[in-house]
Amino acid sequence: MSETLKSRIRSDMTAAMKARATTRTRVLRSVLTGIQQAEVAGEHAKELTDAETLDVIVREAKKRAESIEAYEASGREELVAQEREEAEVLAEYLPAGLSEAEISEIVRAAIEQTGADGPRAMGKVMGVVTPQTKGRADGAAVAAEVKRQLAG
């Protein structure tokens, strides 16, 4: 059986601790904490799948991006640098991002597949597109592209 994403993060954290890489250790520890919280949330505790683990990493990366924006707006350059460093660690565990052309093609195919014709069908198209772009593209950018193509 292949290594799960969670076990890879755990072993990478152990290596980071041994190497005394404090930033990397801190980021991976926070991801593992997020994974553990997600595992015990709800009525029954469960082991997360790699896709669910990826959702936790995406959430952590989004937090870093929001923090970078806030710190840049307030001129806190030392904190911007720290958040960027943490975001780089998280990026190692995320799938490669999609280009605008790739997003556009996925949306075009989804519109064709669903037979959508107009802005009212946005939910139907997003239902098809979201699983294909999750963790690989910003949801707002995807929604904007769906809206653009459905309007045109």
C-alpha positions as CSV (number, residue, x, y, z in Angstrom):
1,M,0.0,0.0,0.0
2,S,1.3,3.5,-0.9
3,E,2.0,6.1,1.8
4,T,-0.9,8.3,2.7
5,L,-0.5,12.1,2.6
6,K,-1.0,12.2,6.4
7,S,1.9,9.7,7.0
8,R,4.1,11.6,4.6
9,I,3.4,14.9,6.5
10,R,4.1,13.1,9.8
11,S,7.5,11.6,8.5
12,D,8.4,15.0,7.0
13,M,7.7,16.7,10.3
14,T,9.9,14.2,12.1
15,A,12.7,14.9,9.6
16,A,12.2,18.7,10.1
17,M,12.4,18.3,13.9
18,K,15.7,16.4,13.6
19,A,17.1,19.0,11.2
20,R,15.9,21.7,13.6
21,A,13.9,23.4,10.8
22,T,11.7,25.4,13.0
23,T,9.4,27.0,10.4
24,R,8.8,23.7,8.6
25,T,8.2,21.9,11.9
26,R,5.7,24.5,13.0
27,V,3.8,24.5,9.7
28,L,3.6,20.7,9.5
29,R,2.6,20.5,13.2
30,S,-0.3,22.9,12.5
31,V,-1.4,20.8,9.5
32,L,-1.3,17.6,11.6
33,T,-3.3,19.4,14.3
34,G,-5.9,20.4,11.7
35,I,-6.1,16.8,10.4
36,Q,-6.6,15.5,13.9
37,Q,-9.3,18.0,14.6
38,A,-11.1,17.1,11.3
39,E,-10.8,13.4,12.2
40,V,-12.6,13.8,15.5
41,A,-15.2,16.4,14.3
42,G,-18.7,15.1,13.9
43,E,-20.4,12.2,15.6
44,H,-17.8,9.5,14.9
45,A,-14.0,9.8,14.7
46,K,-12.6,8.6,11.4
47,E,-9.3,8.4,9.4
48,L,-9.2,11.1,6.7
49,T,-8.8,10.2,3.1
50,D,-6.0,11.8,1.1
51,A,-8.6,14.1,-0.5
52,E,-9.9,15.2,2.9
53,T,-6.4,15.7,4.1
54,L,-5.8,17.8,1.1
55,D,-8.8,19.9,2.1
56,V,-7.1,20.6,5.4
57,I,-3.9,21.7,3.7
58,V,-5.8,23.9,1.3
59,R,-7.5,25.6,4.3
60,E,-4.1,26.2,5.9
61,A,-2.7,27.6,2.7
62,K,-5.7,29.9,2.4
63,K,-5.2,31.2,5.9
64,R,-1.6,32.0,5.0
65,A,-2.7,33.9,1.9
66,E,-5.2,35.9,3.9
67,S,-2.6,36.7,6.5
68,I,-0.1,37.9,3.8
69,E,-2.8,40.3,2.4
70,A,-3.6,41.6,5.9
71,Y,0.1,42.1,6.9
72,E,0.9,43.7,3.5
73,A,-2.0,46.2,4.0
74,S,-0.6,47.1,7.5
75,G,3.0,47.3,6.4
76,R,4.2,44.4,8.5
77,E,6.9,43.1,6.2
78,E,8.6,40.8,8.7
79,L,5.3,38.9,9.2
80,V,4.7,38.9,5.4
81,A,8.0,37.1,4.9
82,Q,7.2,34.6,7.7
83,E,3.8,33.8,6.2
84,R,5.3,33.4,2.7
85,E,7.8,31.0,4.1
86,E,5.0,29.0,5.7
87,A,3.0,29.1,2.4
88,E,6.0,27.7,0.5
89,V,6.1,24.7,2.9
90,L,2.4,24.0,2.4
91,A,2.7,24.4,-1.4
92,E,4.9,21.3,-1.4
93,Y,1.8,19.2,-0.5
94,L,-0.6,20.8,-2.9
95,P,-1.2,19.6,-6.5
96,A,0.1,21.8,-9.2
97,G,-2.1,24.8,-9.9
98,L,-4.2,25.2,-13.0
99,S,-3.6,27.9,-15.6
100,E,-6.4,30.2,-16.7
101,A,-6.6,28.3,-20.0
102,E,-6.9,25.0,-18.2
103,I,-9.7,26.4,-16.0
104,S,-11.4,27.7,-19.0
105,E,-11.3,24.3,-20.7
106,I,-12.6,22.5,-17.7
107,V,-15.5,25.0,-17.5
108,R,-16.2,24.7,-21.2
109,A,-16.4,20.9,-20.9
110,A,-18.6,21.0,-17.9
111,I,-21.0,23.4,-19.6
112,E,-21.1,21.0,-22.6
113,Q,-21.6,18.0,-20.3
114,T,-24.5,19.5,-18.3
115,G,-26.1,21.3,-21.3
116,A,-26.2,24.5,-19.2
117,D,-27.5,27.6,-21.0
118,G,-27.5,30.7,-18.9
119,P,-26.6,32.0,-15.5
120,R,-29.3,30.1,-13.7
121,A,-27.4,26.8,-14.4
122,M,-24.3,28.1,-12.6
123,G,-24.8,25.7,-9.6
124,K,-25.1,22.7,-11.9
125,V,-21.9,23.6,-13.7
126,M,-20.0,24.4,-10.4
127,G,-21.0,21.0,-9.1
128,V,-19.2,19.4,-12.0
129,V,-16.2,21.8,-12.1
130,T,-15.4,22.0,-8.3
131,P,-14.2,18.4,-7.8
132,Q,-11.8,18.8,-10.8
133,T,-10.3,22.1,-9.6
134,K,-10.4,21.6,-5.8
135,G,-7.0,22.5,-4.3
136,R,-5.7,23.4,-7.8
137,A,-7.4,26.7,-8.4
138,D,-9.0,29.5,-6.4
139,G,-12.8,28.9,-6.1
140,A,-13.6,32.6,-6.8
141,A,-11.6,32.5,-10.0
142,V,-13.4,29.3,-11.1
143,A,-16.8,30.8,-10.3
144,A,-15.9,34.0,-12.3
145,E,-15.0,31.9,-15.3
146,V,-18.2,29.9,-15.1
147,K,-20.2,33.1,-14.8
148,R,-18.3,34.6,-17.8
149,Q,-18.9,31.6,-20.0
150,L,-22.5,31.2,-19.1
151,A,-23.2,34.8,-19.8
152,G,-21.5,34.7,-23.2
